[in-house]
Amino acid sequence: MARSSSSAAQLQLFEARDPAQPWHVRISRRARRLSVRVYPGGRVEVVVPPGASAATVERFVGTHRQWIDERVADLSAISGIARDTLPDAVSLPALQRRFAIDYRRTASSEVRAVVVAPDTLIVAGTLDNEQRVARTLQRWLMNLAHTELSRVLAEIASEHDFVFRRVQIRRQRTRWGSCSASGTISLNVCALFQDPAVMRYLLIHELSHTRHMNHSRRFWAQVEAIEPDYKRLDRELLQGWQRVPGWMFR
């Protein structure tokens, strides 16, 4: 997604707020409308299409200000807990699975995460560094996402005659997925924290880009032919960061 080299829209927004607050404006050529995202920790990102004026952005923020402030308060509190406490379980709605975590302190300086039963994950090693433990959990989820999301992606592709080259799993703060001209589909590991229908919509969205490398009418017609409820699911995905635990970005 493109980032604007001009800071005019950002200055207009930030001048009306406390400069210490983590608000950002991102101009995206892919955006069809203004949207706002609140991330774990309380960071706010306003996504605007090219050509939107600073006044339009200000009106949009003003209209949604109460909701934004409520979400910032909620997610700041959640993230604050996450910084001090590691999870005792990981729930992954997209896969309809939940893993209880058994932490085992050992002399090994390396921290490892191993699934020992369908619903149990052992995390073992030196557990004094919570950031290191969080990164171990992140790596485990990245591997799981590659296996499970690749499988579902391949099933949808086979059913609807899509062709893609390979799958990449990333841990990004601003993008759910992308598709390159060469057919590489990149997916955000945080899709695992979304509802199954939302996750499936994301995969359909990226597969549709293998035929239409844009957001034209033909692209959306392709998406709608497979998922008629795509507009609602797209809105849910835009707010999907609210369902991502704070430790995923430590």
TASULQUI-V697410 format. One record per residue. N is the residue number from 1. SS is DSSP state (helix for helix, strand for strand, loop for the rest). PHI is phi as a letter, one per 20 degrees, with the letter a starting at -180 (none if undefined). NEAR is the number of other C-alpha atoms within 12 Angstrom. Layout:
n->{N:N}
ss->{SS:SS}
phi->{PHI:PHI}
near->{NEAR:NEAR}
This chain:
n->{1:2:3:4:5:6:7:8:9:10:11:12:13:14:15:16:17:18:19:20:21:22:23:24:25:26:27:28:29:30:31:32:33:34:35:36:37:38:39:40:41:42:43:44:45:46:47:48:49:50:51:52:53:54:55:56:57:58:59:60:61:62:63:64:65:66:67:68:69:70:71:72:73:74:75:76:77:78:79:80:81:82:83:84:85:86:87:88:89:90:91:92:93:94:95:96:97:98:99:100:101:102:103:104:105:106:107:108:109:110:111:112:113:114:115:116:117:118:119:120:121:122:123:124:125:126:127:128:129:130:131:132:133:134:135:136:137:138:139:140:141:142:143:144:145:146:147:148:149:150:151:152:153:154:155:156:157:158:159:160:161:162:163:164:165:166:167:168:169:170:171:172:173:174:175:176:177:178:179:180:181:182:183:184:185:186:187:188:189:190:191:192:193:194:195:196:197:198:199:200:201:202:203:204:205:206:207:208:209:210:211:212:213:214:215:216:217:218:219:220:221:222:223:224:225:226:227:228:229:230:231:232:233:234:235:236:237:238:239:240:241:242:243:244:245:246:247:248:249:250}
ss->{loop:loop:loop:loop:loop:loop:loop:helix:helix:helix:helix:helix:helix:helix:helix:loop:loop:loop:loop:loop:loop:loop:strand:strand:strand:strand:strand:loop:loop:loop:loop:loop:loop:loop:strand:strand:strand:strand:loop:loop:loop:loop:loop:strand:strand:strand:strand:strand:loop:loop:loop:loop:loop:helix:helix:helix:helix:helix:helix:helix:helix:helix:helix:loop:helix:helix:helix:helix:helix:helix:helix:helix:helix:helix:helix:helix:helix:helix:helix:helix:helix:helix:helix:helix:loop:loop:loop:loop:strand:strand:strand:strand:helix:helix:helix:loop:strand:strand:strand:strand:strand:strand:strand:strand:strand:loop:loop:loop:loop:loop:loop:strand:strand:strand:strand:strand:strand:loop:loop:strand:strand:strand:strand:strand:strand:loop:loop:loop:loop:helix:helix:helix:helix:helix:helix:helix:helix:helix:helix:helix:helix:helix:helix:helix:helix:helix:helix:helix:helix:helix:helix:helix:helix:helix:helix:helix:helix:helix:helix:helix:loop:loop:loop:loop:loop:strand:strand:strand:strand:strand:loop:loop:loop:loop:loop:loop:strand:strand:strand:loop:loop:loop:loop:strand:strand:strand:strand:strand:helix:helix:helix:helix:helix:loop:loop:helix:helix:helix:helix:helix:helix:helix:helix:helix:helix:helix:helix:helix:loop:loop:loop:loop:loop:loop:loop:loop:helix:helix:helix:helix:helix:helix:helix:helix:helix:helix:loop:loop:loop:helix:helix:helix:helix:helix:helix:helix:helix:helix:loop:helix:helix:helix:helix:loop:loop:helix:helix:helix:helix:loop}
phi->{none:f:d:f:e:e:d:g:f:f:f:f:f:f:f:e:c:f:g:f:f:e:d:b:d:c:e:c:f:e:f:e:b:f:b:c:c:d:e:g:n:n:f:d:c:d:d:c:f:g:n:f:f:f:f:f:f:f:f:f:f:f:f:d:g:f:f:f:f:f:f:f:f:f:f:f:f:f:f:f:f:f:f:e:c:e:f:e:a:c:d:c:g:g:d:l:c:c:d:f:d:d:e:c:e:c:f:f:f:e:d:c:c:c:e:d:b:g:c:c:c:e:d:c:p:f:d:f:e:f:f:f:f:f:f:f:f:f:f:f:f:f:f:f:f:f:f:f:f:f:f:f:g:f:f:f:f:f:f:d:m:e:c:c:e:b:c:d:d:c:c:d:e:c:c:e:a:b:c:e:f:e:n:e:d:d:c:e:g:f:f:f:e:e:f:g:f:f:f:f:f:g:f:f:g:f:f:f:f:f:d:c:e:a:d:f:f:f:f:f:f:f:f:f:f:e:c:f:e:f:f:f:f:f:f:f:f:g:e:f:f:f:e:e:f:f:f:f:c:e}
near->{20:17:20:21:13:17:18:21:31:31:21:23:31:25:17:21:19:11:14:12:20:23:32:32:38:34:33:25:20:22:25:22:21:32:32:38:39:37:40:37:33:29:31:37:34:39:35:34:26:26:20:28:23:28:18:22:36:27:17:24:32:19:16:21:21:13:18:29:24:17:28:30:23:23:28:27:20:26:31:21:18:25:24:18:22:32:28:20:21:32:26:28:23:30:28:19:22:22:28:23:27:25:26:20:19:16:12:14:15:19:30:29:32:27:22:14:13:14:19:21:29:29:37:26:24:21:27:22:20:24:23:26:34:32:25:30:37:34:25:27:34:29:25:28:32:29:21:28:38:30:19:27:36:26:20:27:29:15:14:20:17:26:26:29:20:24:34:27:33:29:28:22:29:32:32:35:35:32:34:24:20:17:23:22:37:35:39:40:40:45:47:46:33:34:26:23:27:32:40:37:38:45:45:45:42:40:46:40:34:31:29:23:24:25:21:17:14:16:22:29:22:27:32:21:17:25:26:17:20:26:20:16:27:30:21:25:37:34:31:33:38:34:32:35:37:34:32:40:27:26}
